[in-house]
Amino acid sequence: MSVKTDAQECKLCSAQAPEDSESVWERHRSVVVIASTILFGIALSIEYVTKNILYGHAIFLGVILFSGRGIIEAAFRSLVQRRLDVNFLMTVAAFGAFAIGQADEGAAVMYLFSLAEFLENTASDKVRGSIAGLLKLSPSSATVRVDGGEVEKHIHDVAVGDVAIVRAGQRIPVDGIVVRGSSSVNQAVITGESLPIDKEEGSEVFAGSTNEEGFLEVKTTRPSTETVISKVVGLVQQAQSERSPTESFVERFAKYYTPLVVAGAVAVALVPLSF
């Protein structure tokens, strides 16, 4: 019998949950970046090679709208919420440059900022991919000995003290101690050891490692949420979600810097300077 576990309470389950909230636009970020790069190159060629400023400006505007779609949407949200952020600043800078005839600079600002966001998101995607790879190493169920027989249990239902049966070629589903049998176990993914390690009665084994040869019975010493591999996943998720001190400072600084810059720009534009 299996008991459902709330994905919000389990680091492993929540990490396996697919990100269905991504929009089509977000899932095709690489296409957007490539298309924006091509458009930006075409606009530069038209404006500076053929000297057709009108067409060049039109394509530069397309670069701003196309590459900066998400940035512009975030800028409007920050404006509605009255919490101006860097997205608002980049949007004002891009359209402001376009308005004063510096369309190439406005497009460059928006294109480079969107490219930076793309690279950051790509790095985050690689981290999520690494987490998914770790999760595949840990079985979602275990064969447990109960009253002399064998019962298949979901990994969350395996309690400390339960004895898991692991046959040759199977991954060990729990952290525990070998109570019967002997084998060589490949635990490179956990400890980094390149060669399989011989295990016998009394040896410690880890969830996610592979039983290479023999038959093992493993007494569970930790619940599934406290295994070595689950702790590694938790640390990676925590490192990804937490902001560095520099990021936190920049975010706090931007709350005050952005309104001041916008107000200063408006003042310069509206108040004539007399010398």
Legacy VTK file of the C-alpha trace (Angstrom):
# vtk DataFile Version 3.0
C-alpha trace
ASCII
DATASET POLYDATA
POINTS 275 float
0.000 0.000 0.000
1.314 3.433 -0.894
0.686 6.688 0.894
0.729 9.832 -1.167
3.228 12.432 -0.116
2.661 16.128 -0.714
5.168 17.301 -3.326
5.571 20.551 -1.423
6.817 18.609 1.614
9.256 16.419 -0.268
12.357 17.888 -1.868
12.710 14.946 -4.230
9.108 15.032 -5.462
9.024 18.804 -5.811
12.269 18.718 -7.747
10.800 16.126 -10.128
7.685 18.217 -10.759
7.736 19.521 -14.347
7.676 23.255 -14.893
4.359 23.526 -16.727
4.106 27.237 -15.913
6.598 28.231 -18.601
5.019 30.022 -21.530
5.688 29.110 -25.168
7.790 32.279 -25.428
9.977 31.212 -22.489
10.440 27.695 -23.864
11.790 29.146 -27.112
14.213 31.654 -25.636
17.079 30.397 -27.815
15.043 31.008 -30.980
14.228 34.530 -29.783
17.916 35.264 -29.111
19.029 33.914 -32.504
16.307 35.824 -34.365
17.117 39.018 -32.441
20.806 38.646 -33.283
20.008 38.285 -36.984
17.622 41.254 -36.933
20.169 43.389 -35.088
22.850 42.538 -37.649
20.500 43.311 -40.546
19.531 46.657 -39.001
23.173 47.649 -38.528
23.933 46.735 -42.152
20.964 48.682 -43.506
21.649 51.806 -41.464
25.444 51.987 -41.770
26.082 50.274 -45.111
23.102 51.201 -47.277
22.478 54.433 -45.279
18.725 53.755 -45.258
17.982 55.216 -41.834
14.191 54.794 -42.009
14.307 51.037 -42.639
17.160 50.681 -40.191
15.189 52.373 -37.421
12.135 50.243 -38.182
14.146 47.040 -37.757
15.848 48.372 -34.620
12.387 48.961 -33.180
11.538 45.379 -34.077
14.633 44.212 -32.166
13.535 46.176 -29.101
9.999 44.764 -29.186
11.006 41.215 -30.082
14.014 40.620 -27.849
12.610 42.704 -24.998
9.075 41.334 -24.899
9.466 39.772 -21.461
11.447 42.740 -20.151
8.802 45.217 -21.312
6.024 43.146 -19.703
7.986 43.029 -16.434
8.511 46.805 -16.664
4.768 47.430 -16.941
4.117 45.130 -13.980
6.663 47.002 -11.872
5.029 50.297 -12.888
1.560 49.064 -11.914
2.916 47.780 -8.590
4.817 51.058 -8.066
8.051 49.188 -7.516
10.275 50.296 -10.375
13.038 47.819 -11.103
15.859 47.285 -13.573
13.408 46.028 -16.234
11.648 49.396 -16.153
14.996 51.196 -16.371
16.081 49.152 -19.398
12.739 49.725 -21.115
12.887 53.480 -20.576
16.502 53.549 -21.754
15.726 51.605 -24.929
12.650 53.577 -25.963
14.224 56.837 -24.814
17.222 56.268 -27.049
14.916 55.392 -29.928
12.874 58.556 -29.343
15.928 60.837 -29.609
17.115 59.205 -32.827
19.621 56.739 -31.351
17.713 53.658 -32.404
20.840 51.499 -32.654
21.803 52.253 -29.057
18.275 51.577 -27.807
18.190 48.250 -29.620
21.655 47.371 -28.319
20.608 48.060 -24.717
17.536 45.849 -24.955
19.268 43.119 -26.973
22.267 42.837 -24.635
20.091 42.852 -21.531
17.856 40.109 -22.941
20.978 38.142 -23.935
22.287 38.381 -20.361
18.951 37.096 -19.045
19.060 34.248 -21.560
22.530 33.188 -20.376
21.414 33.333 -16.742
18.339 31.218 -17.490
20.460 28.735 -19.422
22.726 28.305 -16.399
19.661 27.743 -14.195
18.326 25.165 -16.653
21.607 23.256 -16.438
21.315 23.194 -12.666
17.760 21.836 -12.933
19.027 19.242 -15.398
21.698 18.181 -12.910
19.049 17.815 -10.209
16.902 15.710 -12.547
19.936 13.523 -13.258
20.487 12.957 -9.543
16.828 12.103 -9.037
16.939 9.397 -11.696
19.605 7.647 -9.643
17.268 7.155 -6.693
14.556 4.477 -7.174
10.990 5.564 -6.476
10.107 2.210 -4.913
11.760 -0.549 -2.909
11.189 -4.252 -2.392
10.843 -4.731 1.359
10.810 -7.976 3.322
7.592 -8.243 5.337
6.686 -11.373 7.384
8.979 -13.551 5.296
7.588 -12.274 1.994
8.425 -9.431 -0.368
6.309 -6.282 -0.675
6.818 -3.440 -3.155
6.610 -0.078 -1.373
6.859 3.495 -2.495
10.147 4.908 -1.256
8.294 7.314 1.082
6.599 4.386 2.794
9.864 2.641 3.641
10.461 3.222 7.348
13.689 3.200 9.319
14.310 -0.443 10.279
12.655 -1.926 7.162
14.807 -4.404 5.255
15.093 -3.706 1.514
15.968 -6.488 -0.929
18.423 -5.518 -3.672
19.310 -7.962 -6.437
22.221 -7.808 -8.870
22.000 -4.904 -11.305
19.480 -2.953 -9.210
19.999 0.429 -7.610
19.949 0.508 -3.833
16.802 2.436 -2.810
17.753 3.395 0.767
20.625 4.443 2.955
21.314 1.557 5.303
23.424 -1.298 6.614
23.855 -4.660 4.873
22.320 -7.343 7.103
22.598 -10.245 4.675
24.610 -11.082 1.569
27.708 -9.655 -0.045
28.416 -7.890 -3.308
30.430 -5.166 -4.990
28.632 -1.830 -5.101
29.288 1.028 -7.486
28.791 4.186 -5.420
30.737 6.587 -7.642
27.752 8.941 -7.948
27.706 9.345 -4.168
31.331 9.174 -3.027
33.230 9.685 -6.289
35.101 6.380 -5.967
35.931 5.103 -9.441
35.901 1.376 -8.609
33.114 -0.741 -7.069
33.457 -1.319 -3.334
33.015 -4.736 -1.733
30.115 -4.811 0.698
29.288 -7.458 3.274
27.253 -7.741 6.454
27.720 -4.577 8.518
28.796 -2.406 5.561
27.098 0.921 4.949
25.428 1.534 1.566
23.768 4.585 0.027
20.604 5.142 -1.984
21.379 5.629 -5.672
24.410 3.345 -5.750
24.297 0.183 -7.890
24.517 -3.405 -6.704
26.903 -4.914 -9.254
26.847 -8.646 -8.567
25.331 -10.379 -5.577
22.211 -10.352 -3.435
21.853 -7.862 -0.598
19.418 -7.217 2.194
19.764 -3.678 3.514
18.330 -2.434 6.812
17.134 1.148 6.374
18.855 3.655 8.673
17.428 6.917 7.271
14.039 7.949 5.835
13.938 8.735 2.112
13.996 12.489 2.729
17.251 12.264 4.694
19.376 10.080 2.440
22.714 11.378 1.217
21.418 11.867 -2.314
18.297 13.737 -1.143
20.496 16.045 0.943
22.651 16.757 -2.113
19.531 17.621 -4.115
18.311 19.851 -1.282
21.623 21.716 -1.084
21.661 22.305 -4.848
18.077 23.595 -4.764
18.865 25.857 -1.830
21.951 27.257 -3.546
19.909 27.934 -6.682
17.032 29.639 -4.878
19.022 31.799 -2.487
20.423 35.105 -3.671
24.042 35.962 -3.098
24.847 39.001 -0.905
25.769 40.937 -4.056
22.459 40.113 -5.757
20.510 41.125 -2.662
22.405 44.419 -2.439
21.828 45.188 -6.130
18.102 44.467 -5.779
17.801 46.781 -2.762
19.908 49.432 -4.480
17.773 49.279 -7.653
14.605 50.105 -5.660
16.028 53.563 -4.971
18.374 54.005 -7.910
15.801 53.403 -10.650
13.267 56.066 -9.545
16.081 58.588 -9.003
17.517 57.992 -12.470
14.085 58.251 -14.122
13.271 61.437 -12.181
16.662 62.908 -13.087
16.173 62.120 -16.761
12.733 63.746 -16.777
14.135 66.821 -15.008
16.964 67.173 -17.515
14.494 66.872 -20.387
11.962 69.360 -19.031
14.002 71.917 -17.104
16.175 74.088 -19.360
19.707 74.648 -18.153
21.007 78.213 -18.178
24.651 79.119 -17.934
LINES 1 276
275 0 1 2 3 4 5 6 7 8 9 10 11 12 13 14 15 16 17 18 19 20 21 22 23 24 25 26 27 28 29 30 31 32 33 34 35 36 37 38 39 40 41 42 43 44 45 46 47 48 49 50 51 52 53 54 55 56 57 58 59 60 61 62 63 64 65 66 67 68 69 70 71 72 73 74 75 76 77 78 79 80 81 82 83 84 85 86 87 88 89 90 91 92 93 94 95 96 97 98 99 100 101 102 103 104 105 106 107 108 109 110 111 112 113 114 115 116 117 118 119 120 121 122 123 124 125 126 127 128 129 130 131 132 133 134 135 136 137 138 139 140 141 142 143 144 145 146 147 148 149 150 151 152 153 154 155 156 157 158 159 160 161 162 163 164 165 166 167 168 169 170 171 172 173 174 175 176 177 178 179 180 181 182 183 184 185 186 187 188 189 190 191 192 193 194 195 196 197 198 199 200 201 202 203 204 205 206 207 208 209 210 211 212 213 214 215 216 217 218 219 220 221 222 223 224 225 226 227 228 229 230 231 232 233 234 235 236 237 238 239 240 241 242 243 244 245 246 247 248 249 250 251 252 253 254 255 256 257 258 259 260 261 262 263 264 265 266 267 268 269 270 271 272 273 274
